Protein backbone atom coordinates (compact mmCIF):
# COMPACT_ATOMS: atom_id res chain seq x y z
CA UNK A 1 0.00 0.00 0.00
CA UNK A 2 1.49 3.36 -0.97
CA UNK A 3 2.14 5.91 1.75
CA UNK A 4 0.50 9.31 1.65
CA UNK A 5 3.12 12.07 1.56
CA UNK A 6 2.23 15.08 3.72
CA UNK A 7 4.38 18.21 3.65
CA UNK A 8 4.52 20.50 6.67
CA UNK A 9 3.92 24.20 5.86
CA UNK A 10 7.62 25.01 6.31
CA UNK A 11 8.60 22.18 3.94
CA UNK A 12 6.17 23.51 1.32
CA UNK A 13 7.73 26.98 1.57
CA UNK A 14 11.24 25.55 1.30
CA UNK A 15 10.30 23.46 -1.72
CA UNK A 16 8.80 26.49 -3.49
CA UNK A 17 12.04 28.46 -2.98
CA UNK A 18 14.23 25.88 -4.68
CA UNK A 19 15.38 26.35 -8.28
CA UNK A 20 13.12 24.49 -10.74
CA UNK A 21 15.56 21.68 -11.58
CA UNK A 22 16.32 20.96 -7.90
CA UNK A 23 12.63 21.14 -7.01
CA UNK A 24 11.94 18.51 -9.70
CA UNK A 25 14.71 16.26 -8.29
CA UNK A 26 13.29 16.54 -4.78
CA UNK A 27 9.72 15.81 -5.93
CA UNK A 28 10.95 12.78 -7.89
CA UNK A 29 12.91 11.51 -4.88
CA UNK A 30 9.86 11.89 -2.63
CA UNK A 31 7.82 9.77 -5.05
CA UNK A 32 10.48 7.14 -5.71
CA UNK A 33 11.85 6.68 -2.21
CA UNK A 34 9.09 7.70 0.20
CA UNK A 35 5.88 6.61 -1.51
CA UNK A 36 6.47 2.86 -1.14
CA UNK A 37 9.45 2.17 1.17
CA UNK A 38 10.15 5.21 3.35
CA UNK A 39 11.91 3.18 6.04
CA UNK A 40 14.23 1.23 3.71
CA UNK A 41 17.62 2.48 4.84
CA UNK A 42 20.38 2.76 2.24
CA UNK A 43 23.97 3.92 2.45
CA UNK A 44 23.51 6.80 0.05
CA UNK A 45 19.87 7.94 0.32
CA UNK A 46 17.87 7.15 3.44
CA UNK A 47 19.26 7.26 6.97
CA UNK A 48 17.48 6.47 10.23
CA UNK A 49 18.36 9.24 12.67
CA UNK A 50 19.58 7.80 15.95
CA UNK A 51 19.03 9.52 19.27
CA UNK A 52 16.04 11.47 17.95
CA UNK A 53 12.35 10.71 18.21
CA UNK A 54 11.59 13.39 15.61
CA UNK A 55 12.52 13.50 12.82
CA UNK A 56 12.94 9.77 12.39
CA UNK A 57 14.59 9.73 8.95
CA UNK A 58 16.65 11.77 6.50
CA UNK A 59 16.52 11.49 2.70
CA UNK A 60 19.49 12.86 0.79
CA UNK A 61 18.84 14.43 -2.61
CA UNK A 62 22.12 15.95 -3.80
CA UNK A 63 22.83 18.87 -1.44
CA UNK A 64 19.25 18.88 -0.14
CA UNK A 65 18.18 17.03 3.00
CA UNK A 66 14.57 15.95 3.57
CA UNK A 67 13.73 15.19 7.20
CA UNK A 68 10.60 13.13 7.80
CA UNK A 69 8.60 10.89 10.13
CA UNK A 70 6.70 7.75 9.16
CA UNK A 71 3.33 6.65 10.55
CA UNK A 72 1.29 3.59 9.57
CA UNK A 73 -0.10 5.16 6.40
CA UNK A 74 1.73 8.44 5.87
CA UNK A 75 5.10 10.07 5.49
CA UNK A 76 5.19 13.47 7.19
CA UNK A 77 7.88 15.66 5.61
CA UNK A 78 9.01 18.09 8.31
CA UNK A 79 11.74 20.00 6.48
CA UNK A 80 13.47 20.34 3.13
CA UNK A 81 16.77 22.13 3.67
CA UNK A 82 20.26 22.50 2.28
CA UNK A 83 23.03 20.29 3.63
CA UNK A 84 24.86 23.27 5.15
CA UNK A 85 21.84 24.10 7.33
CA UNK A 86 20.93 20.53 8.30
CA UNK A 87 22.90 20.24 11.54
CA UNK A 88 21.66 23.60 12.84
CA UNK A 89 18.07 22.66 11.97
CA UNK A 90 18.37 19.33 13.78
CA UNK A 91 19.83 21.05 16.83
CA UNK A 92 16.95 23.52 16.93
CA UNK A 93 13.97 21.43 15.78
CA UNK A 94 14.98 17.82 16.46
CA UNK A 95 13.41 16.08 19.45
CA UNK A 96 15.70 13.86 21.49
CA UNK A 97 14.55 10.30 22.11
CA UNK A 98 13.37 9.51 25.63
CA UNK A 99 15.88 8.00 27.97
CA UNK A 100 18.93 8.37 26.11
CA UNK A 101 21.96 9.52 24.55
CA UNK A 102 22.79 9.29 20.95
CA UNK A 103 23.27 5.74 19.91
N, CA, C and O atoms as a MOPAC input file, in Angstrom:
PM7 MOZYME 1SCF
protein

 N      0.83800 1    -1.18500 1     0.00000 1
 C      0.00000 1     0.00000 1     0.00000 1
 C      0.88800 1     1.25600 1     0.00000 1
 O      1.76500 1     1.39000 1     0.85400 1
 N      0.67300 1     2.14800 1    -0.92400 1
 C      1.49400 1     3.36200 1    -0.97100 1
 C      1.21600 1     4.28200 1     0.22000 1
 O      0.09100 1     4.37300 1     0.71100 1
 N      2.25600 1     4.94700 1     0.65900 1
 C      2.13700 1     5.90900 1     1.74600 1
 C      1.67200 1     7.25100 1     1.19800 1
 O      2.03800 1     7.64700 1     0.09100 1
 N      0.86800 1     7.93500 1     1.98300 1
 C      0.50000 1     9.30900 1     1.64700 1
 C      1.67100 1    10.19100 1     2.06600 1
 O      2.24100 1     9.99600 1     3.14000 1
 N      2.03100 1    11.15500 1     1.23100 1
 C      3.12200 1    12.06600 1     1.56200 1
 C      2.52100 1    13.41000 1     1.94400 1
 O      1.85200 1    14.05500 1     1.13600 1
 N      2.76800 1    13.83000 1     3.19200 1
 C      2.22900 1    15.08200 1     3.72000 1
 C      3.39000 1    16.02600 1     3.99200 1
 O      4.32500 1    15.67200 1     4.71000 1
 N      3.33600 1    17.21500 1     3.42800 1
 C      4.38300 1    18.20600 1     3.65000 1
 C      3.93400 1    19.22800 1     4.68200 1
 O      2.84800 1    19.79700 1     4.57800 1
 N      4.78500 1    19.45400 1     5.68300 1
 C      4.52400 1    20.50000 1     6.67400 1
 C      4.58900 1    21.85600 1     5.96800 1
 O      5.25300 1    21.97800 1     4.93800 1
 N      3.91000 1    22.87800 1     6.50500 1
 C      3.92300 1    24.20400 1     5.86000 1
 C      5.33100 1    24.74200 1     5.57700 1
 O      5.57000 1    25.32800 1     4.52100 1
 N      6.25400 1    24.54400 1     6.51200 1
 C      7.62300 1    25.00500 1     6.30700 1
 C      8.31000 1    24.27000 1     5.16700 1
 O      9.09000 1    24.86400 1     4.42200 1
 N      8.02400 1    22.97800 1     5.02800 1
 C      8.60000 1    22.18200 1     3.94200 1
 C      8.05400 1    22.65000 1     2.59700 1
 O      8.78900 1    22.69300 1     1.61100 1
 N      6.77800 1    22.99900 1     2.55300 1
 C      6.17100 1    23.51200 1     1.31600 1
 C      6.85500 1    24.82300 1     0.91000 1
 O      7.19000 1    25.01600 1    -0.25900 1
 N      7.05600 1    25.70700 1     1.86600 1
 C      7.73200 1    26.98500 1     1.57200 1
 C      9.14900 1    26.75600 1     1.05900 1
 O      9.57800 1    27.38500 1     0.09100 1
 N      9.87000 1    25.85500 1     1.71400 1
 C     11.23800 1    25.55100 1     1.29900 1
 C     11.27600 1    24.97100 1    -0.10500 1
 O     12.13600 1    25.33400 1    -0.90800 1
 N     10.35300 1    24.07600 1    -0.40100 1
 C     10.29600 1    23.45800 1    -1.72300 1
 C     10.02700 1    24.50800 1    -2.80100 1
 O     10.63400 1    24.47300 1    -3.87100 1
 N      9.12700 1    25.43000 1    -2.51900 1
 C      8.80200 1    26.48500 1    -3.48700 1
 C      9.99200 1    27.38300 1    -3.78400 1
 O     10.10400 1    27.90800 1    -4.89200 1
 N     10.88300 1    27.57200 1    -2.81300 1
 C     12.03700 1    28.46200 1    -2.98400 1
 C     13.17600 1    27.84200 1    -3.79500 1
 O     14.07100 1    28.55200 1    -4.25500 1
 N     13.14200 1    26.53900 1    -3.96600 1
 C     14.23300 1    25.87500 1    -4.68100 1
 C     14.18300 1    26.18800 1    -6.17400 1
 O     13.10800 1    26.40500 1    -6.73300 1
 N     15.36100 1    26.21100 1    -6.82200 1
 C     15.37800 1    26.35300 1    -8.28500 1
 C     14.59900 1    25.20100 1    -8.93000 1
 O     14.53100 1    24.10600 1    -8.37100 1
 N     14.02500 1    25.44400 1   -10.08400 1
 C     13.12000 1    24.48500 1   -10.73500 1
 C     13.73400 1    23.10000 1   -10.89500 1
 O     13.06600 1    22.10500 1   -10.61200 1
 N     14.98200 1    23.00300 1   -11.33900 1
 C     15.56500 1    21.68300 1   -11.57600 1
 C     15.80000 1    20.92100 1   -10.26300 1
 O     15.67600 1    19.69700 1   -10.23200 1
 N     16.13200 1    21.62300 1    -9.20000 1
 C     16.31800 1    20.96000 1    -7.90300 1
 C     14.96500 1    20.57600 1    -7.31600 1
 O     14.82200 1    19.50700 1    -6.72400 1
 N     13.98100 1    21.44300 1    -7.48100 1
 C     12.62500 1    21.14500 1    -7.01500 1
 C     12.11700 1    19.86000 1    -7.67300 1
 O     11.51100 1    19.01600 1    -7.01200 1
 N     12.36900 1    19.71700 1    -8.97800 1
 C     11.94200 1    18.51200 1    -9.70000 1
 C     12.65800 1    17.27500 1    -9.15800 1
 O     12.03900 1    16.22100 1    -9.01000 1
 N     13.95200 1    17.39000 1    -8.86200 1
 C     14.70800 1    16.26300 1    -8.29500 1
 C     14.13500 1    15.85000 1    -6.94700 1
 O     13.97300 1    14.66000 1    -6.67500 1
 N     13.82700 1    16.83100 1    -6.10300 1
 C     13.29200 1    16.54100 1    -4.77500 1
 C     11.92200 1    15.87400 1    -4.89200 1
 O     11.65400 1    14.88400 1    -4.21100 1
 N     11.05900 1    16.40900 1    -5.74800 1
 C      9.72400 1    15.81300 1    -5.92700 1
 C      9.83700 1    14.37200 1    -6.42500 1
 O      9.12100 1    13.48800 1    -5.95500 1
 N     10.74600 1    14.14100 1    -7.38600 1
 C     10.94600 1    12.77600 1    -7.89100 1
 C     11.42300 1    11.84500 1    -6.77900 1
 O     10.94100 1    10.71900 1    -6.65300 1
 N     12.38000 1    12.32400 1    -5.96900 1
 C     12.91000 1    11.50500 1    -4.87800 1
 C     11.82800 1    11.18000 1    -3.85600 1
 O     11.77800 1    10.06500 1    -3.33700 1
 N     10.96100 1    12.14900 1    -3.56400 1
 C      9.85500 1    11.88900 1    -2.63200 1
 C      8.98300 1    10.76200 1    -3.15800 1
 O      8.60900 1     9.86000 1    -2.40800 1
 N      8.66000 1    10.80900 1    -4.43600 1
 C      7.82300 1     9.76600 1    -5.04700 1
 C      8.52700 1     8.41100 1    -5.05800 1
 O      7.95800 1     7.40300 1    -4.64000 1
 N      9.76000 1     8.39600 1    -5.53700 1
 C     10.48100 1     7.13800 1    -5.71400 1
 C     10.82400 1     6.48400 1    -4.38400 1
 O     10.63300 1     5.28000 1    -4.21500 1
 N     11.33000 1     7.27000 1    -3.43800 1
 C     11.84600 1     6.68100 1    -2.20900 1
 C     10.85600 1     6.65500 1    -1.05300 1
 O     10.91100 1     5.74500 1    -0.22600 1
 N      9.96300 1     7.61800 1    -0.97300 1
 C      9.09200 1     7.70200 1     0.20400 1
 C      7.69000 1     7.15900 1    -0.01800 1
 O      7.01000 1     6.82000 1     0.95100 1
 N      7.24500 1     7.06700 1    -1.24400 1
 C      5.87700 1     6.61300 1    -1.51000 1
 C      5.67800 1     5.14500 1    -1.11000 1
 O      4.62800 1     4.79200 1    -0.57300 1
 N      6.67100 1     4.29100 1    -1.36400 1
 C      6.47000 1     2.86000 1    -1.13900 1
 C      7.33100 1     2.26300 1    -0.02900 1
 O      6.87300 1     1.36200 1     0.67400 1
 N      8.57700 1     2.74200 1     0.15000 1
 C      9.45400 1     2.17100 1     1.16700 1
 C     10.20700 1     3.27000 1     1.92200 1
 O     11.42700 1     3.37800 1     1.80100 1
 N      9.49200 1     4.07800 1     2.69300 1
 C     10.15000 1     5.21100 1     3.34900 1
 C     11.11100 1     4.82700 1     4.46900 1
 O     11.92300 1     5.64800 1     4.89600 1
 N     11.02700 1     3.59100 1     4.94900 1
 C     11.90800 1     3.17700 1     6.04100 1
 C     13.05000 1     2.28800 1     5.56700 1
 O     13.82400 1     1.79300 1     6.38500 1
 N     13.16600 1     2.08000 1     4.26200 1
 C     14.23000 1     1.22800 1     3.71200 1
 C     15.53700 1     2.02000 1     3.69800 1
 O     15.77100 1     2.84600 1     2.81500 1
 N     16.36900 1     1.75600 1     4.67800 1
 C     17.62200 1     2.47800 1     4.84300 1
 C     18.60100 1     2.06100 1     3.75500 1
 O     18.69900 1     0.88300 1     3.41200 1
 N     19.32700 1     3.04300 1     3.21300 1
 C     20.37800 1     2.75800 1     2.23800 1
 C     21.59300 1     3.60700 1     2.57700 1
 O     21.47200 1     4.63700 1     3.24000 1
 N     22.75800 1     3.17700 1     2.12400 1
 C     23.97400 1     3.91500 1     2.45100 1
 C     23.97300 1     5.32200 1     1.87600 1
 O     24.50100 1     6.24400 1     2.49900 1
 N     23.39300 1     5.50000 1     0.70800 1
 C     23.50800 1     6.79600 1     0.05000 1
 C     22.27200 1     7.68000 1     0.13800 1
 O     22.39500 1     8.89500 1    -0.02200 1
 N     21.10400 1     7.13500 1     0.38100 1
 C     19.87400 1     7.93800 1     0.31600 1
 C     19.17600 1     8.15000 1     1.64500 1
 O     19.05900 1     9.27900 1     2.12100 1
 N     18.71200 1     7.05400 1     2.24800 1
 C     17.87200 1     7.15400 1     3.43700 1
 C     18.65400 1     6.72500 1     4.67200 1
 O     19.32500 1     5.69300 1     4.67400 1
 N     18.55500 1     7.53500 1     5.71700 1
 C     19.25600 1     7.25800 1     6.96800 1
 C     18.27400 1     7.38700 1     8.11900 1
 O     17.53700 1     8.36800 1     8.21300 1
 N     18.27000 1     6.39700 1     8.98800 1
 C     17.48500 1     6.46500 1    10.22500 1
 C     18.28200 1     7.32100 1    11.19700 1
 O     19.46000 1     7.05100 1    11.43300 1
 N     17.66300 1     8.34000 1    11.75900 1
 C     18.35800 1     9.24400 1    12.67000 1
 C     18.32200 1     8.67200 1    14.08500 1
 O     17.25300 1     8.49300 1    14.66900 1
 N     19.49100 1     8.39300 1    14.61900 1
 C     19.58300 1     7.79600 1    15.95500 1
 C     19.60800 1     8.89800 1    17.01500 1
 O     20.12600 1     9.99100 1    16.78800 1
 N     19.04100 1     8.58300 1    18.16200 1
 C     19.03400 1     9.52300 1    19.26600 1
 C     17.94200 1    10.57200 1    19.18300 1
 O     17.82500 1    11.42300 1    20.06500 1
 N     17.13800 1    10.51600 1    18.12200 1
 C     16.04500 1    11.46700 1    17.94700 1
 C     14.72600 1    10.72600 1    17.82400 1
 O     14.65700 1     9.66800 1    17.19700 1
 N     13.68100 1    11.28000 1    18.42100 1
 C     12.35400 1    10.71000 1    18.20800 1
 C     11.66000 1    11.43200 1    17.05200 1
 O     10.72300 1    10.90500 1    16.45200 1
 N     12.12900 1    12.63700 1    16.74900 1
 C     11.58900 1    13.38500 1    15.61200 1
 C     12.66000 1    14.34000 1    15.12500 1
 O     13.21700 1    15.06600 1    15.94900 1
 N     12.97800 1    14.38800 1    13.88300 1
 C     12.52000 1    13.50300 1    12.81900 1
 C     13.14700 1    12.11400 1    12.94000 1
 O     14.19200 1    11.93200 1    13.56500 1
 N     12.47300 1    11.14400 1    12.32200 1
 C     12.94000 1     9.76700 1    12.38600 1
 C     13.94500 1     9.44700 1    11.28100 1
 O     14.85300 1     8.64000 1    11.48000 1
 N     13.78400 1    10.08200 1    10.11000 1
 C     14.59300 1     9.73300 1     8.95000 1
 C     15.08000 1    10.96500 1     8.20300 1
 O     14.53900 1    12.06200 1     8.34000 1
 N     16.13900 1    10.74000 1     7.39400 1
 C     16.65000 1    11.77400 1     6.49800 1
 C     16.82600 1    11.17100 1     5.11800 1
 O     17.40000 1    10.09200 1     4.97400 1
 N     16.33200 1    11.86600 1     4.10400 1
 C     16.52200 1    11.48600 1     2.70400 1
 C     17.48100 1    12.49400 1     2.09300 1
 O     17.28400 1    13.70300 1     2.21100 1
 N     18.52100 1    11.98700 1     1.43900 1
 C     19.48900 1    12.86000 1     0.78700 1
 C     19.17100 1    12.94200 1    -0.69900 1
 O     19.02800 1    11.92700 1    -1.38000 1
 N     19.06200 1    14.18600 1    -1.18700 1
 C     18.83800 1    14.43500 1    -2.61300 1
 C     19.87800 1    15.47700 1    -3.02900 1
 O     19.62500 1    16.67900 1    -2.93700 1
 N     21.04200 1    15.02000 1    -3.48400 1
 C     22.12200 1    15.95000 1    -3.80400 1
 C     22.52700 1    16.70400 1    -2.55100 1
 O     22.87400 1    16.08900 1    -1.54200 1
 N     22.48800 1    18.04600 1    -2.60300 1
 C     22.82900 1    18.87300 1    -1.44100 1
 C     21.60800 1    19.24000 1    -0.60500 1
 O     21.69900 1    20.08100 1     0.29000 1
 N     20.48700 1    18.62600 1    -0.88500 1
 C     19.25000 1    18.87600 1    -0.13800 1
 C     19.00600 1    17.71300 1     0.81200 1
 O     19.23400 1    16.55300 1     0.46700 1
 N     18.53900 1    18.04100 1     2.01600 1
 C     18.17500 1    17.03300 1     2.99800 1
 C     16.69100 1    17.14900 1     3.30400 1
 O     16.18100 1    18.23800 1     3.56800 1
 N     16.00400 1    16.01100 1     3.26500 1
 C     14.57400 1    15.94900 1     3.56700 1
 C     14.43400 1    15.17100 1     4.86600 1
 O     14.77600 1    13.99000 1     4.92900 1
 N     13.93100 1    15.83300 1     5.90300 1
 C     13.73200 1    15.18900 1     7.20000 1
 C     12.26000 1    14.81800 1     7.33200 1
 O     11.38000 1    15.63000 1     7.04400 1
 N     11.99600 1    13.58200 1     7.76900 1
 C     10.60300 1    13.12800 1     7.80500 1
 C     10.36300 1    12.07600 1     8.87600 1
 O     11.28800 1    11.43200 1     9.37300 1
 N      9.08100 1    11.92500 1     9.21400 1
 C      8.60300 1    10.88800 1    10.12500 1
 C      7.68800 1     9.95800 1     9.34300 1
 O      7.11100 1    10.35000 1     8.32800 1
 N      7.55900 1     8.72700 1     9.81800 1
 C      6.69800 1     7.74700 1     9.16100 1
 C      5.67000 1     7.24200 1    10.16600 1
 O      6.01500 1     6.85200 1    11.28100 1
 N      4.40000 1     7.25400 1     9.75800 1
 C      3.33300 1     6.65200 1    10.55400 1
 C      2.85100 1     5.42200 1     9.79000 1
 O      3.46200 1     5.04000 1     8.79200 1
 N      1.77500 1     4.80500 1    10.23900 1
 C      1.29100 1     3.59300 1     9.56900 1
 C      0.96400 1     3.80400 1     8.10100 1
 O      1.25300 1     2.94200 1     7.27100 1
 N      0.36100 1     4.95000 1     7.77000 1
 C     -0.10000 1     5.15700 1     6.40200 1
 C      0.46400 1     6.40100 1     5.72900 1
 O      0.15500 1     6.66700 1     4.56800 1
 N      1.29100 1     7.16800 1     6.44500 1
 C      1.73500 1     8.44000 1     5.87300 1
 C      3.20200 1     8.73200 1     6.17900 1
 O      3.77300 1     8.27000 1     7.16700 1
 N      3.77100 1     9.51500 1     5.28500 1
 C      5.10400 1    10.06700 1     5.49200 1
 C      4.89800 1    11.55900 1     5.71100 1
 O      4.34000 1    12.24500 1     4.85500 1
 N      5.34700 1    12.05800 1     6.85500 1
 C      5.19400 1    13.47300 1     7.18500 1
 C      6.54000 1    14.16400 1     6.98500 1
 O      7.45700 1    13.99900 1     7.78900 1
 N      6.65100 1    14.93900 1     5.90800 1
 C      7.88400 1    15.66000 1     5.61400 1
 C      7.90900 1    16.91500 1     6.48400 1
 O      7.04400 1    17.78300 1     6.36800 1
 N      8.91200 1    16.99400 1     7.35300 1
 C      9.00900 1    18.09200 1     8.30700 1
 C      9.82000 1    19.25800 1     7.75600 1
 O      9.51500 1    20.42000 1     8.02500 1
 N     10.86200 1    18.94000 1     6.97900 1
 C     11.73600 1    20.00400 1     6.47700 1
 C     12.44200 1    19.56100 1     5.21400 1
 O     12.76800 1    18.38600 1     5.04200 1
 N     12.67500 1    20.52400 1     4.32900 1
 C     13.47200 1    20.34000 1     3.13000 1
 C     14.50100 1    21.45700 1     3.16400 1
 O     14.17600 1    22.61900 1     2.92100 1
 N     15.75400 1    21.09700 1     3.46800 1
 C     16.77300 1    22.13200 1     3.67300 1
 C     18.09700 1    21.74900 1     3.02300 1
 O     18.33000 1    20.59000 1     2.67900 1
 N     18.95200 1    22.74600 1     2.86700 1
 C     20.26400 1    22.50300 1     2.28300 1
 C     21.16600 1    21.81600 1     3.29800 1
 O     21.01000 1    21.98400 1     4.50800 1
 N     22.10800 1    21.04400 1     2.78300 1
 C     23.03000 1    20.29200 1     3.62900 1
 C     23.71300 1    21.19000 1     4.66300 1
 O     23.84600 1    20.80600 1     5.82500 1
 N     24.13900 1    22.36500 1     4.25300 1
 C     24.86300 1    23.27000 1     5.14600 1
 C     24.03500 1    23.68200 1     6.36200 1
 O     24.60000 1    23.99900 1     7.40800 1
 N     22.72300 1    23.68300 1     6.24300 1
 C     21.84000 1    24.10300 1     7.33000 1
 C     21.28500 1    22.93300 1     8.13500 1
 O     20.60600 1    23.14500 1     9.14000 1
 N     21.56100 1    21.70800 1     7.71000 1
 C     20.92900 1    20.52700 1     8.30300 1
 C     21.25600 1    20.35400 1     9.78300 1
 O     20.35900 1    20.11700 1    10.59100 1
 N     22.52600 1    20.47100 1    10.14000 1
 C     22.90300 1    20.24300 1    11.53900 1
 C     22.28100 1    21.28200 1    12.46500 1
 O     21.81600 1    20.95100 1    13.55500 1
 N     22.27500 1    22.53500 1    12.02800 1
 C     21.66400 1    23.59800 1    12.83700 1
 C     20.16100 1    23.35500 1    12.98600 1
 O     19.60800 1    23.55100 1    14.06800 1
 N     19.50100 1    22.93100 1    11.91300 1
 C     18.06600 1    22.66500 1    11.97000 1
 C     17.77500 1    21.52800 1    12.94600 1
 O     16.84800 1    21.61800 1    13.75100 1
 N     18.57100 1    20.45400 1    12.87400 1
 C     18.36500 1    19.32600 1    13.78400 1
 C     18.56900 1    19.74600 1    15.23800 1
 O     17.83000 1    19.31900 1    16.12600 1
 N     19.56600 1    20.57700 1    15.47100 1
 C     19.82700 1    21.04800 1    16.82800 1
 C     18.68700 1    21.87700 1    17.37900 1
 O     18.39000 1    21.82600 1    18.57300 1
 N     18.04800 1    22.64300 1    16.50700 1
 C     16.95500 1    23.52200 1    16.93200 1
 C     15.60900 1    22.80800 1    16.97000 1
 O     14.84700 1    22.96600 1    17.92300 1
 N     15.31600 1    22.02600 1    15.93900 1
 C     13.97000 1    21.43400 1    15.78500 1
 C     13.87900 1    19.96000 1    16.14700 1
 O     12.78700 1    19.45700 1    16.40900 1
 N     15.00700 1    19.26300 1    16.16600 1
 C     14.97700 1    17.82400 1    16.45800 1
 C     14.56200 1    17.57600 1    17.89600 1
 O     14.86800 1    18.36900 1    18.78600 1
 N     13.86200 1    16.47000 1    18.11800 1
 C     13.41500 1    16.08100 1    19.45200 1
 C     14.20500 1    14.86400 1    19.88500 1
 O     14.16400 1    13.82700 1    19.22300 1
 N     14.91500 1    14.97700 1    20.97700 1
 C     15.70200 1    13.85600 1    21.49400 1
 C     14.80100 1    12.70300 1    21.90000 1
 O     13.69300 1    12.90800 1    22.39500 1
 N     15.28900 1    11.49100 1    21.68600 1
 C     14.55000 1    10.29600 1    22.10800 1
 C     14.53700 1    10.22400 1    23.61800 1
 O     15.47800 1    10.67500 1    24.27200 1
 N     13.48900 1     9.66500 1    24.17500 1
 C     13.36600 1     9.51000 1    25.63000 1
 C     14.42500 1     8.55200 1    26.15000 1
 O     14.71000 1     7.52400 1    25.53600 1
 N     14.99400 1     8.90100 1    27.27600 1
 C     15.87800 1     8.00000 1    27.97000 1
 C     17.24100 1     7.83100 1    27.37700 1
 O     17.94200 1     6.86600 1    27.68100 1
 N     17.63000 1     8.76600 1    26.52400 1
 C     18.92900 1     8.36900 1    26.11300 1
 C     19.77200 1     9.32100 1    25.37000 1
 O     19.39400 1    10.39500 1    24.90200 1
 N     20.96000 1     8.81100 1    25.31000 1
 C     21.95600 1     9.51700 1    24.54600 1
 C     21.85900 1     9.12400 1    23.10000 1
 O     20.97400 1     8.37400 1    22.68900 1
 N     22.75400 1     9.62700 1    22.37100 1
 C     22.79100 1     9.29400 1    20.95100 1
 C     23.39400 1     7.92200 1    20.82900 1
 O     24.39900 1     7.60200 1    21.46300 1
 N     22.74000 1     7.08900 1    19.97300 1
 C     23.27000 1     5.73900 1    19.91400 1
 C     23.04800 1     5.04900 1    18.69100 1
 O     23.46100 1     3.89800 1    18.54700 1

